Amino acid sequence: MNYKHIFAISLLAGSVMPAAAQTADIDTAKAANAFIGQAIEVGANKNFDRRQSTAAVTVIENKHVNQRSSKDIGNSIIGQGGNGLVSLQNAGSYFAANPTFYVRGLQTLSNNSPLILVDGLERDLSVIDPNEVDHVEILKDAAATALFGYKGINGAIMITTKRGTYNSKQLKVSYDHLFNYQIDRPKFLDAATYANAMNEALANEGAAPKYTDQEIAAFRSGAYPNLYPNVNWVDETFRHHGVTNKVTAEFTGGTNRFRYYTMVNLLSDKGFIRNTKDDNGNNTQDKYVRGNLRMNLDVDLTPTTKMKINTLGVLAEMSRPGNATDLWGLVYALPSVAFPVKNTDTGLWGGSVTWAGTNNPVANTAGAAYYKINERALYTDLTLNQDLGMFLKGLSATARIGYDVYNTLYENHSKTFPYTFYTGTDWTSGEPVGTGATQGGEYGTQSKSASLNAFNRHFNFDAGLNYENHFPHHHYWYSSLKWGYEYLSSTGLNNTFSRQTVSWLNHYSYRNRYILEMSLVGMGSGRLAPGTKWAVSPTISGAWVISSHNALKNLKWLDLLKFRASYGRLNADYLPGDNVWTYYTQSYTTDGVTYPFNSGYDSNFGRTNIGQMATVNPRHEIADKFNFGFDISLFNELNAQIDYWFQTRNQIWVSAAGAYGSVIGFDAPYMNDGQVNSHGFEASLDWTHNFGPVKFNLGGTFSYNKNRIVEQDEQPQPYVNLRTTGHPLNSIWGLKAVGLFKDQADIDNSPTQTFSAVRPGDIKYADINGDGKIDANDRVKLGYSTVAPEIYYTAHIGAEYKGFGVDALFQGVAHYSAILNTTGYYWGLISNRTLSQYVYDHRWTSTNQDAEFPRLSSSSNANNYQTSSFWVRSRDFFKLRNLEVYYNLPKTLMEKSGFINAVKVYVRGVDLFTFDHLDEVNAESYGATNPLTRSLVVGAQVTF
């Protein structure tokens, strides 16, 4: 969709302090208390509330973690926590579609992914159901992530699951039914239009037409579908809707010494495959079924000994048609003229000489059987806390052990199928007759093979001493000394290693007004070279609770005003390149060439080559992080957070090929020479107010993240415009387009373009370096990053009246670019691929010289398909993420039942609309892949 006034909408959202609120249908006084009392967990065996915490942390509360009825918590929090968390939705099958997260944007040339924690341990969030989650924290600065050692350098997402309550019992049952619809399904040319387009492309190249007028008429009439088909492969392969069902039962309660939380969740999704029965009776629908069983226990073994157990078991199965066939990839390749779905003469699947029948997408859904991936996971951990106050007041000991196992088993039940094609067509009778009927493929038997697809084991153990005490004259001190060990083993080579962490944290406050926190963390990693495995991270942070001063304590409108600041040096144990473990050793290779040592000119001695040079004095990546922020709560109803941060990332692994050049005669080593500087600003605002019986909530978040490459051992460039150092990460580099050539005279009077022969309607480029020709040396920086936006914002509004309520979350991005290079859609016809209707309607012709797209080409056009500003578009968008309309049945009615405590019924809309700058495709995710979906949810929740 294309809406030119998206920026005005962004400013409108900004007027309410752009982005996502953290509280909704609660009283105003409770809103302030909930914000101030938020528990901030940073791995210190002690949670401080927001008044006492010195860390930069965003909290996504329980009522906001499950408003999208998503399959997992990652997809559920898209658009939440926007003052620090950048969450980007990805396309794909239901099983594989998981979002991308960044905490404070891109910050390094290496790995930018944040640490994902579930109940304090690194775990996969794709199997965590939103119903089992209590809240989510976004840990942003050094004070928040220092205790996680080598893993916290990119920030962290901390997911905390629910727990039981003393002396209570409750059963909550919920059911969600989702109607799913694909957004912006591609529209390709029909057969007659495709034939005309191909002839036009050939004419542009001075070649003879491929299709005669008679053949084009046959395509248009549809009278000869076996020889001149007209197939809409999108509609023939996929239906327009899918269905998801979610059922959850949660058991919560406890006695005076025991608490429990148990959840049983069943999830079933049926996708968009249209033809779901094959000739063997198999159901080939794109399906995903998962069952989660969680049990969290808290047991007071003695008055001084407490035990906590967390267990999650997951059983899941994904099934798709064919042998892992990329159906959308086939649809983006096949034109409507390729072949019929089925040959009506033979009853076999369609094929042709030009397009192999094995690429028939419908045949792959209804004739190739299916494959499955079985997913199994068990996550468990046990924590013991022993009060040692009998030896020293305030002393305690904590120990935790965790063991996680995850694996996927691939079952291949696919088979081959036969198809028919003709080698020629005879028109001598006035009507087409297929000649040389040929069968390709064969009726195969279903495979029974199976293999281990992925395997992961993760063991954790940590133990430590904690000391907490209040001293006379308003002094408070908390100290934690902890040692941790983890062991990881996963599928693949060199994927078994261990880490150790030793940390000492000290938290001091005076009058709950002046707070100082210091931590010292030593960390070791088996991933790193000998002599470099250990590192130290010092962190210092402080807070000044301004509102606790005597002069301000009695101000009824001031609930909290706190300034905080932090600095820390964090480390990472990333490996160079594609996880190259041997970077610190000299490598050698041998080949089949031998030296002639005897009269027969042969030898048993092969030639030895020196491989990549070893890194001399290797180090590891470090980050110096600074953060300054305010936490504010006013009038018992207005909560705000404001942060400014900057960071220097040093010693990043880069290839030294640019620094060494090719004269050394060997593959250059990796070096710790990279440096990236980044900074940003983020804010959140949440306002809750009661207008009589109406509870109203409004809020938003905003984040701006900017980075710059300072050093990357870039090779010397002949022209300054080619130098990528000094620019943001993942910038686009390409040619600057200045329009389309109008005619031959325009070509003759322009600098020579060296990529391929140029014709009228081709893209015309600027000669940046002024050398009289256009080549790779004329590349410049274009637009913004295609990986992550610089600006991320959300806006939230909600209201409730006598049990009726509405809640909406909007989310947008800015300073974000797209490259329109999808083969078969924007770059069509080449290699007999299809072409989109939109590009065809907006192509260059001699009568449409100011077109959006260049002339049509039938073969590879190196000139037009260069990365250039011609193909770069704004990827900014503004989206309605979630909309919920609900009704809570009156409590008086529930009391009459005698056993039902609460009932909530609701209708939700997920990703209902998008404003963006792209026509026909969705800016958030585009390309030859599954379209994004929008969903209508009907659900109910009953509490007993």
N, C-alpha and C positions, 0 to 999 in steps of 0.2 A: 504494500500500500504506500501511496505517496501523499504526504500531507506537508505542504510547504511551511506551515506555521508551527512546526514541532517545537521550535525554540521558544515561541511565545507560550506554549503549553508548559515547557520546562520552567520558564520564569514564573508562571502561575503556581506551579508546584513549589518553586523556591520561595514564593511569598508566604507559604506556611512552613518554611524552613525545610527545604527539599528532603523528604524521605520517610522512614518507617517508624511508626510509633511502637512503644513497648508495653503500653497498658491500654485496656479498652473499657469493659463493662464493669468497673468497680467504682466505689465511692471515691470522691476526690481526696479525702484525708488518707484513705488506704493507698491511693496512688502514690502519694509522696512517701509514705512509710515503706511501701514495697520497693521503691527505687532506692531509698537510703539503706534499707535492710538487705539489699541483694547480696548474697554470699558470693564472694570472689575467691575462686580456687586457683592456685598457681603451683600446686604440687608440694606444698610446705607442711602437709599433715595438719593444717589449720586453715580454716576459712575466715577471712576478715570481711566485715560488711563494707559497703561503699564508703562510709564515713571514715573508716580506718585504713582502707587499702590505698597503697601508693601506686598501683599498677593501672595501666590504660586497658580497660576491659569493657566490652559491650556484651550485655546480657539479653538473650532472646528468651522471653518468659514462656511458661508452659502453655498459656492460652494462644500463643502465636506459632507454636511448632507444628500444628496439625490443622492448618486451614486450607490445604490443597489436596487432601486425601491422596497423598503420594505414596509410592511403593516404599520409599525409604526416607530417612531424615534429611539426607543431602538434597533431594529434590523438593522436600517440604520447606526448607528455609531459603529457597531462592527468593531474593528480594528483601530478606530480613537482614538486620544488623548492618545496614548500609553505611554506617559511620565506622568504616574499617574493613568490612568484608565485601569483596567483589565476587558475586556469584553469577555465573554465566550458564544458561541452559544450553544443553547440547541435544542434537537430534540422534536418532538411532532406534533400534528396536526397543521395546519396553524393557527387556532384560538388560540391555547394554547402555541405555541412555542415562548417563550420570553427569551431573554438572561439573564445571571447573571452578575452583575456588582460588582466590588470591587474598591474602591479608595485606592491605595497603599496596596493592598493585604489583607490578613487576619491579624487581630490585636487583637482579643479578644476571650475569651471562650464563649461569648454570641452572640449577633447579630452583624454581619459584614456588613450588607447592608447599602449602602450610602443613604442619603436623596435625594429624587427626587423632584425637583421644576420645575414648569411650570409657567413662568411669576411671579416668586417670591413666589408662594404658593405651598405647598406640594400637588402633584397630581399624578395620574396614567399616565405613559407615553405610555402605550400600546394602547391608543386610539388617540394619537397625530400623525397625518400624517406628514411625512418629508417635504412635500411641504409647510406647514404652519410655519415651523421653520426658524428663521433668523440665529441663531447660538446657540451653546451649550458650556457651560463653565464647567470645572472640577475644583471644589473648593477643595483644598488639605490640607492646613495647618490651624492652629488655627486662624490666621488673616483673613482667607477667610470664616470661618464657625461659628465664635463665636457668631454672632448676631442671629443665629437661635436657640439659647438656647439648650434645652435638645436634640434636633434632629440632631445637626451638628457634633457629635463626630466622625462619620465614614466618614467624607467628604460629598460632595454633588455634584449632577449633576444638573446644572441650565440650563433649556431650555427656550429660549426667542423666542417668536413668532414674526412674521413680523408686521410692522406698515405701515401706509400710508405716503405719502409725500405731502407737500404743493404745491398748484397751479399746479397740474398735474392730468393725468388720464391714466390708462394703463390696458389692459386686456391681461392676459397670459393664454393660454390653452395648456395643455400637455396631452399626452396619452402614456401609457406604456402597451405593451403586453408581458407577460412572458410565456415562455415555461419552465416548471419545470420538473426536472428529479431526481429521488432518487439515492443517492450515496451508493455504497457498500450494495446492498440488500443481505440478507443472502442466502447462498446456503446450502440446507439440503440434506440428503441422499435420493436417490430414493428407491423404495420399496424393490427390491431384495438386494441392498446393506445394507439397514437397517436390513433386516431379517438375513443376514449373520453377521452383527455387533452384533445383539442381541444374536445370537447363540455363537459368540466368547466370548461375555461378560459372558454368562452362563458357558461356558467351562472354562474360567479363574477362576470361582468360584466353579468349580467341579460339576456343575449342568447339567442336560440333556438339549438338545437343545429345543427351543420353536417352531422352524419351520423346517419342513422336506424339503428334497431336492425337492420333488414334489411341495410343496407349494412355494418354492423360484423360481422354474421354472415358476409357474403360475404368480407370481408377475412380473417376467421378461417379460413374453410373452404378458401380458396385455389382454389375451383372456377371463378372467373372472373378469371384473371390479367390479361387485357387491360384490364378495367374496374376491378377491385378487386385490385390487385397487393399483394404483401407481399415487398418486396425488401430484403435485407440488403446495402446498398450497399458496406459495408466488405469483406465477403467476396466479393462479385461483382466488385469492382474490383481487389482486392489479394490476392495469395497470402500464405501465412504465412511463407515463407522466401525468402532471397536467397543468392547465392553469390559469393564473391570468390576470385580466384586471384592469387598473387604469386610471381614467379620472379626471382631475382637471382643474378648472377654477378659476383664481385669479384676483380680481378686486382691483386695487390700485390707490389711488389718493387723491385729496383734494383741498380745496380753501385756501385763506390766513388765515382762522381761524379754519379750519376743515380738518381733515385727516381721511382716512378710509382704511382699508384692509379687504377684504371679500374673503373667499375661500369656494368653493363647491367641495367636493371630493367624488367620488364614487369608491368603491373597490369591486371586485368580484373575488372569488377564487373557483375553482373546483378541487378537490383533485384527489386521486389515486385509488378510489374504481372502480373495474372493472365491477361488476354487479350492475347496478344502478336503475333497475326497479323491483318492487315486484309485487305480484299477485293482489294487489289493485291499481296498477298504480302509486304508489308513486315513486318519485325520491329519492333514498337513497344515492346519492353521498355525500361525505364529502365536504360540502359547507360552505363558509363564505361570507357574503355580508355586507358592511358597508357604511354608508353615514355620512360625516362630514360637518358641516356648521359652519364656524368661522367668527366672525365679531369683529374687533378691531377698536375702534374709539378714536380719540383724538380731543377734542373740547376746543378751547380757549373761555371760557364763557365771560371773560372780559380780559383786558390786564394783570391783576394780578391773575386771577383765571383760572386754567386749569383743565380739567376733562379727565380722561382716562377710557375707558370701554373695557373689554375683555369678549367675550362670545363664548363658544363652545358647540354646540349640537351634540350628537352622537346617531345614530340609527343603530343597527347591529343585525344580525341574523346568528347563527351558526346551521347547521343541520348535523347530522351524523346518520349512520344506527344503528338499534337496540336500546336497552335500555342501553345506555352508555357502550356498549360492548368494551372491549379491544381487538381489532382484532389482533394486532401484538402479544399480549400475547397469544392468541389462536394459532397463526401460529408458535410461538416458542415452543409450547407444543405438537402439533399434528404431528406425523410422517406420512410419505406418505402412510403407510400401514393401517391407521386407519379406513377409510371407504371411499366410493365414494362420490363425491360431491352430486350426486343424484343417487338413486336406479332406474335403468332403467326398472326393473320389475314393480315397484309400482308407479314410477313417483314422489315419495316423497324424501325429503332430506335424505342424508346418515347418518347412525349412526352405532354403534356396541355395543357389550356387554362390551368391555373394555373401549372404548372411547364414551362418551355420545354424542348423536346427537345434543344436545343443544350447544355443543362446535364447531359445524361446522361453520367455519368462513364465507364461501360463503353463507350459509343459513342465517347467521346473517346480511349479507349485502343485500340479495335479498328476504328474507322471514320474517324478523322481523320488517319491517317498519322502523321508524326513531324516533329520538327525536330532540328537538330544544332548544337552549338557546337564548333568546331575551335579548339584551344588550341595556340599555338606560342610557344616561349620559347628564348632563347639568352642565357646569362649567362657572361661571360668577363672575366677580369682578369689582369694581368701585373704582377709586382713584381720590381724589381731592387734588390739590396743590394750596395753597393760599400764594401769596407773601405778606409779612407783612412789607415791606420796608418803608411804610409810618410811622411805629412806630420806627423801628430800621433797619438801612441799613443792608441788608444781611439776615434778619430774614424771615423765611417762615414756614408754617405749612402744614403737610401732613396727610391725613386720607384715609384709605382703608377699604373696606368691601368686603368680598367674601363669596359666598355660592355655594357649589357643591353638587350635588345629583347623585348617581350612583346606578343602580340596574340591576340584571339579573333575568329573569323569565325562569324557566325550564318547558318545555312542553313535556310530555311523550306521544308519538303517536305510541309506539312500540306494538308488538303483539307476541304471541307464534306461533310456526309452528310445523307440524308433521314430523316425520322422521321414517325410517324403518331400522331395524337391524335383523340379524339372530342369533339365539342362538347356532347354530351348523352348521357343514359342513360334508356332506356325500360324501366319495370318492369311495364307493363300485362299482360304475359303471365305474370307471376309469376316470371320470370327476367330478369336485366338484359340489355338489348340496346343496344349502342353506336349512337348516331345522329350524323349529320354527320361521318362519317369525313373527315379532312383530312390532307393531307401538308404537312409543313413542311420547310424545307431542300431540298437537292438533291444529286445525285451530282456532286461537284466533281472537277476535275482537280487533281493534285498541283501545288503551287506550286514554282517553281524559283528563287525569289528568294534573294538572299544579300546580306549587308551586313557591314561592319566593326563589330563589337560593342564592342571595346575595343582601345586601342593605347597602348603606353607605351614611351618611350625614356628611358634613364638613363645619363648619362655621368659618370664620376668620374676625377679626377686629383689626386694629392697627391704632394708631394716634401718632403724634409726632411733635416736633419743630426742625427746622434746622437753623443753623446759618453759614453763609459763608462770608468771607471778606478777602480782600487783604489790608495789613497794610503797612505803609511806611517802607522803607529799606528792601524790598523783603520778608516780612513775609506774610504767608498765613495760615488761620485757618478755618477749617470746623468742626462743632460740630452737633451731632444729638442725641436728647433725645426722646426715643420712648417707648410706651407701647403697647403690643400686647396680644390678647386673641384668643384662638381657642377652638372649641367644636367639638368632634368627636363622632359619633354613628354608629355602624355597626352591622351586623348580628352576633348573638352568645351571650353568657353570659359574663357579665363584660366587654363589649366592648363600654361603654359610659363613657367618661371622658373629662376633659378640662385641658388646660395648659395656663399659663400666662408668659409673658416675659417682663422685663423692661431692656432697654439697653441704654447705654450712650457711644457714640463713639466720639473721638476727633482725628482729622487729622491735623498735623502741618507740614509746609515745609518752608525752608529758601533757597531763591534763586533757588527754584526748584532743589535743590542739596541735601540737607539733609532733610530727611522726618522721622517724628515720628508719630506713630499712637497707640492710647491706647483705649481699650474698657473695660467696666465693665458691666456685664450682670447678672441680677438677674432673676431666673426662678422658677416657681412653677408648680407642676404636681399633678393632682388628682389620678394618678396611684400609688403614693408612700404612705408609712405609715405616720400616723399623727406624726408631729414633724420632719419629714425628707422631706417634700414636696418641700421645698425651698432650693436653692443652688446659689452660686455666681461663675461666671467665669471671671477671669481677663485675659486680653490678651494685650501684648505689641509687637509691630513690628516696624521695621525701615528700611530705604533704603538710600543708598548713591549713587547718580547718578554721577559716576566718570567722565563720558563724558561731564558733564556740567561745569567742571573746565575750567578756562580761558586758561590754557595751552593746553587743549585738544579740545576746541570748534572748532578750525579752521582746525582740521584734517578731511579732506574730506572723508576719509575711515571709520571714526568712527562715527556711527550714534547714538548708545546707548551702554553704559556699566554701568550696575547698579548692585550693590550688595544689597541683602536684607536678613533680618533675622527676625524670629518671635518666640515667646514663648506664650503659652496659656494653661490654665487649663480648660478643657471642662468637662461637666457632661452629664450623660445619665439617663433616667428614666426607664430603663429596669426592668422587673420583673423576679424573679427567675423561674427556671424550665420551664414548659410550660405555661407561663403567670399565675403564681400562685399569686392571689391577697391576699390571707389570710396568707401570710408568717409571718406576725407580730402578729398573734393571735393564741392562743392554740385551736386546733380543736379536736372535739370529734365525735365518731361514735357509732351507736347502731346496734346490730344485732338481729337475731330472737331467740337467746338463752335466756331463762328466768331462774330466780332463783326460786326454790321450796319453797314458803313461807307458803303454807297451806297443809292440809291433802291430797289434790288431787295432790300435787306436781306440781302445776302450779302457774302462777302469771301473773299479768298484767304489771309487771316491766321487761323491757328488760335489757340486759347487755350493759353497756356503756364502750367503749374503748377509751383510750387516743390516738389521732391521731398524726400527725406529730408535733414535738415540734416547738414552736414559736421561731422566730429569736429574740435574745436579742440585743438591740442597733443596729437596722438596719441602713444601710447607702445606698449609691448608687454608681454606677460605675463612675470613673473619669479617665481622660487622661491628662497627661502632655506632650505637643507636642512641639517639637523644629524643626525649619526649617532654612536652610541656602541655598541661591541660587543666581544665576546670570541671568540677562536678557541681551542679547547681540545682536546688529545689526551692521553689517559691510558692507562697500562698496555699500550701497544701495541695496544689494541683498542677504545677508547672515544673517539669524536670528537664534538665539540659546537660549535655556534655559537649565540650569544645576541646580539641587537641590540635597542636601543631607538632610535627615530628620531622626529623631529618636523619639521614643515615649515610655512612660511607662504607661501602663493601669493598674490601681489599683482598689481595692474594687469590683472586679467582683463577681457576684453571683455564688457560687458553692455549691454543696451538702456537708454538713459536715459529711457525713456517714464515710468517710475515717478517719477523725480526731477523731470522737467519738467511732467508732467501734460498734460492735453489743452488747457489754456488757450492754449498757444503757437500752435495752429492748424496746425502742420506735424508731419510724422513726426519724432520725436525722434532725435537722433544716437546712435551707439554711443559709449560712454565706457569708459575703462580704470579703472573704479571697483570691480570685483569683488575680493573677498578671501575665501580659504578657508584655514582652519587644519586641519592633520591631524597625527596622531601614531599610533604603533603599537609593538607588541612582537612579536618573532618569535624562534623558537628551533628548533634541530634537534639530534637525538641519534642516534648510530649506534653500535651495539655488535656486534662480531664476535668470536666465541670458538670455540675448538676443544674439544669434549668428546670426547677420544680421536679416533676416525676421523670423528666427526660435526662438520661445520662449521656453525655456527649464527650467524644474523644477525638482529638486532632493532633497530628504530629508529622514528623519527617526526619530524614537523615540526609547527609550530604558528605561526599568525600572527593577530594582532588589529590591525585597521586602523580607525581612527575619524577622522571629519572633521566640520567645522562651518562653515557659511556665516557669515562675519563681515559682509560687505557685498555687495550686489548691486543697489543702486539700486531697491529694492522700493518700489512706490507705497504711500503711507500707507493703512493698513488701518483700517476703522472699529472693529474689535475685535482684541484682542491675540491671540486664538486663531487668527486668519487669517495672522499674520505668519510667513513661512517663513524669514526671516533668523534666524540663531541655531540652526538645525536642520541635520541632516546632508543631504548632497547626495542628490537623487533620492528624497526622502522621499515617502510616500503622504499625500495630504491628502484627507479625506473626512468624511462624517457619522459620528457615533457611534450605532450601532444599539443599541436597548435591548430588542429582541425583535420579535415579530409581534403585530399587532392581533388580539385574540381575538374581538371582536364589535363591533357598532355602538356600544354603550355605551362600550367602551374608546376608540373613535375620538372620540366626543363629549367625553370627559373628558380628552383629550390636546391639546397645542398643535396648531394648524392646520399641516398639512404642505402646502406650496405648489407642489409639483412637478406633481402630477396628482391626480385624484380618488382617494380612499383607500377601500379596502374591507377587510373582515375578511380576515386572511391576508397583508396587506401589511406591509412593514417599518416599524417604529416607531423614530423617532429622538429623540435627546436635544436639548433646547433649551439649547444651550451658552451663548448670550449672554443668555438670560432675557427675550427680547422677546415671548414668547407665540406665536411662530410658528417653523416650521422652514423655513429657506431656505439659500442658499449661505453666509450669514454664520455658520452653525453648524458649519462645517468645522473639523476639528482634525487634528493629526498622528496617523497610524495606523501601527503596526507599524514595520518596518524598510524598507530599500531593496529594490526589486524588481530592481535592476540588478546589484548585487554584494553578497555577504555581508560582514559585518564580521569573522567568524571563519572561518578556513580551516585544516583540519588533515588530516594523513594518518598512517597507521601501516603499518609494513612488517615482515614476518617471513619468514625463509627458512632452509632447512637443506639440507645435502647429505651423502650417505653413500655412499661407493664408487660414485660416478657418478650415483646417483639423487638427484634434488633436487626441492624444491618452493619456490615463491616467490610471495608474495601481497602485494598493495598495497591498503589500504583508504583511503578518503578521505571526508571529511565537511565540512559547512558549518553555521554557526549564525548567528543574528541576520540572517535572510534572509526576505523576505515574498513572498507570492503574492497576486494579485487574481483571483478566480474570475469572469471576465467573458467567457469564450469563448462567442460567439454560436453557437447550435445545440447547445451542450452544457449549459452552465449557464443561459444566457439563451435558452431554446428557444421554439418555437411561433410567435414573433413573425414576421410576414411569411411565414407558412406554412413556417417552418423546422422541422427535426427537433428532437428532444429526447432527452437521454441517459436510459437506464434508471435510473441512479443517482439523478438529480435527481427523476425521477418517483416512485421508491420512497421518497424522503425529503422529499416536498413537504408543504406545509400543507394540511390539510383540517379540516373542523369537528370531526372526531374525532381529529385529530393536530395539536394546536395548539402543541406544543413542537417543531415540525419544524426540520430543518436548513435547508430552503429555503422561500421564500414560496409563496403560492398560484400556480397556473398562470394565465398571461395569454395571450390570443390576439393582442393588439395591443400596441404600445409602451407600457410601463409606466414612465413617467419617475420615479415615486416609488421603485420597487423597484430600478431599474437605475442609481441613483446610486452613485458610488464611496463605499463605507461600510465600517465595521468588520464588517458582516454578511458581506461577500464577501472579507475579508482573512483569510489563513491563514498559518501558519508554513510556510516553504519549506525548513526545515532538513532535511538528509538525511545518511545514512551509507551508503556504497556500497562494495561490493567491486569495485574498478576492474580489477585484473588478477589472475589466478591462473595460474601456469605449473607444470606437472609435467613433468620432463624426465629424460633418461637420456643420459649421455656414455659411449659404448662404450669398453671398456678399451683403453688404449694398446698393450698387448701384442698384442691382436687386430689393431689397425691396422698395427702394424709388420710383421705377417705378409703384409699385402697388398702391401707394397713401394712403394705410391704414395699411399695414403690416410693422412693424418696425424690426422684427428679426425672423428668422427661424433656429432652430437647429434640426438636425436629428442625431440619435445615435443608436449604438448597444452596449449592455453591457453584460458582462459575470460575473456571481456571483458565487464565490466559485468553480472555474473551476478545480483546482487540489490541491492535498495535498501530501506532502512528510511526511511520518511518519514511525514509527518502528513497526506498527501492520499490519499483513497480513489479508486481506479480510474484515476488519472492519475499521471504521473511528475513529482515535484517539480522535477527539474533542468530539464525542458523540457516545457511543456504548451501547449495551444492548438490551433487549427485548422491543424495542420501535420503533417508526417511524424512518426510516433512515433520515439522513440529505439530503438536496436537493442542486442541482446546477441549475442555471437558465440562460437562454439566453433571453435577453430583446431587443425588438425592439421598439423604441419610437421616438416621435417628440414633439417639443415645439415651439409654435407660439406666438409671442408677437405683440399685436395690439396697 
